Amino acid sequence: MKNAKDFARASRAGDPADRPASENALNAAIALAAQGQQLSAVALTMAAFATGIAVVLLAVGLLGRTLFARVRGGLASKGKAGKAALGGIVLLVGVLILSGLDRIIEAEFVLAAPDWLVELTTAI
């Protein structure tokens, strides 16, 4: 891909090179199943796919639970500070919107941004 525009066009067009390999394998298995051909191979492919995904999800769940148990105390104390900070940000954004300053800030960002970024974010 040459630039961000080409990537955006390929993504919208559904270019197979930009898809995960598992998606292509699963699509092939579904197409074979729809045609009623090689049903045993289709079942084996789908079972292998499901088993692989289940193992990954199980590992992520178990590791996440262990990690969360370790950091629970630290998160609780930082949660209050985070809640206050997010509240302040929401209040600031509200004031900016009501005063119209958000549009001025956005205009300055658009003027400072490179052309390719402006085209990419406004073309979609």
C-alpha positions as CSV (number, residue, x, y, z in Angstrom):
1,M,0.0,0.0,0.0
2,K,1.4,3.4,-1.0
3,N,-0.3,5.6,1.5
4,A,-3.2,6.0,4.0
5,K,-5.7,6.7,1.2
6,D,-4.9,3.4,-0.5
7,F,-5.2,1.6,2.8
8,A,-8.6,3.2,3.4
9,R,-9.8,2.3,-0.1
10,A,-8.6,-1.3,0.3
11,S,-10.3,-1.6,3.7
12,R,-13.6,-0.4,2.3
13,A,-13.4,-2.7,-0.7
14,G,-12.7,-5.7,1.5
15,D,-9.3,-6.5,0.1
16,P,-8.5,-10.1,1.2
17,A,-4.9,-9.2,2.0
18,D,-6.1,-6.9,4.8
19,R,-8.2,-9.6,6.5
20,P,-7.0,-12.0,9.2
21,A,-6.1,-15.5,7.9
22,S,-8.7,-17.0,10.2
23,E,-11.5,-15.1,8.4
24,N,-10.5,-16.5,5.0
25,A,-10.4,-20.1,6.4
26,L,-13.7,-19.8,8.1
27,N,-15.3,-18.2,4.9
28,A,-14.0,-21.1,2.8
29,A,-15.5,-23.6,5.3
30,I,-18.8,-21.9,5.3
31,A,-18.9,-21.8,1.4
32,L,-18.2,-25.5,1.3
33,A,-20.9,-26.2,3.8
34,A,-23.4,-24.1,1.8
35,Q,-22.6,-26.2,-1.3
36,G,-23.0,-29.4,0.6
37,Q,-19.6,-30.6,-0.4
38,Q,-17.0,-32.2,1.9
39,L,-19.0,-31.8,5.0
40,S,-16.6,-33.8,7.1
41,A,-13.8,-31.4,6.2
42,V,-16.0,-28.5,6.9
43,A,-16.9,-29.9,10.3
44,L,-13.3,-30.5,11.1
45,T,-12.2,-27.0,10.0
46,M,-15.0,-25.4,12.1
47,A,-14.2,-27.5,15.1
48,A,-10.5,-26.7,14.9
49,F,-11.4,-23.0,14.5
50,A,-13.7,-23.1,17.5
51,T,-11.2,-25.0,19.6
52,G,-8.4,-22.5,18.8
53,I,-10.6,-19.5,19.7
54,A,-11.8,-21.2,22.9
55,V,-8.3,-21.9,24.1
56,V,-7.3,-18.3,23.4
57,L,-10.3,-16.9,25.2
58,L,-9.8,-19.2,28.1
59,A,-6.2,-18.2,28.5
60,V,-7.0,-14.5,28.3
61,G,-9.7,-14.9,30.9
62,L,-7.6,-16.9,33.4
63,L,-4.6,-14.6,33.0
64,G,-6.8,-11.5,33.3
65,R,-8.4,-12.8,36.4
66,T,-5.0,-13.5,38.0
67,L,-3.7,-10.1,37.0
68,F,-6.8,-8.3,38.3
69,A,-6.5,-10.1,41.7
70,R,-2.9,-8.7,42.0
71,V,-3.7,-5.1,41.2
72,R,-7.2,-4.8,42.8
73,G,-6.0,-2.7,45.8
74,G,-4.1,-0.3,43.6
75,L,-7.0,0.1,41.2
76,A,-9.4,0.9,44.0
77,S,-7.3,3.8,45.4
78,K,-6.6,5.2,41.9
79,G,-10.2,4.8,40.9
80,K,-11.3,7.8,42.9
81,A,-8.7,10.0,41.4
82,G,-9.5,8.7,37.9
83,K,-13.2,9.4,38.5
84,A,-12.5,13.0,39.5
85,A,-10.2,13.5,36.5
86,L,-12.8,12.2,34.1
87,G,-15.4,14.4,35.7
88,G,-13.2,17.4,35.2
89,I,-12.6,16.5,31.6
90,V,-16.4,16.1,30.9
91,L,-17.0,19.4,32.6
92,L,-14.3,21.2,30.5
93,V,-15.7,19.7,27.3
94,G,-19.2,20.8,28.2
95,V,-18.0,24.4,28.8
96,L,-16.1,24.4,25.5
97,I,-19.1,23.2,23.6
98,L,-21.5,25.7,25.3
99,S,-19.1,28.6,24.6
100,G,-18.3,27.6,21.0
101,L,-14.6,27.3,21.7
102,D,-14.6,23.7,20.6
103,R,-15.2,24.8,17.0
104,I,-12.3,27.3,17.1
105,I,-10.0,24.6,18.6
106,E,-11.2,22.1,15.9
107,A,-10.5,24.7,13.1
108,E,-7.0,25.2,14.4
109,F,-6.3,21.5,14.5
110,V,-7.6,21.1,10.9
111,L,-5.5,24.0,9.7
112,A,-2.4,22.5,11.4
113,A,-3.0,18.9,10.2
114,P,-1.4,17.6,7.0
115,D,-3.7,17.4,4.0
116,W,-3.6,13.6,3.8
117,L,-5.0,13.4,7.3
118,V,-7.8,15.8,6.7
119,E,-8.7,14.0,3.5
120,L,-8.6,10.6,5.3
121,T,-10.8,11.7,8.2
122,T,-13.3,13.6,6.1
123,A,-13.7,11.1,3.3
124,I,-15.3,8.4,5.4
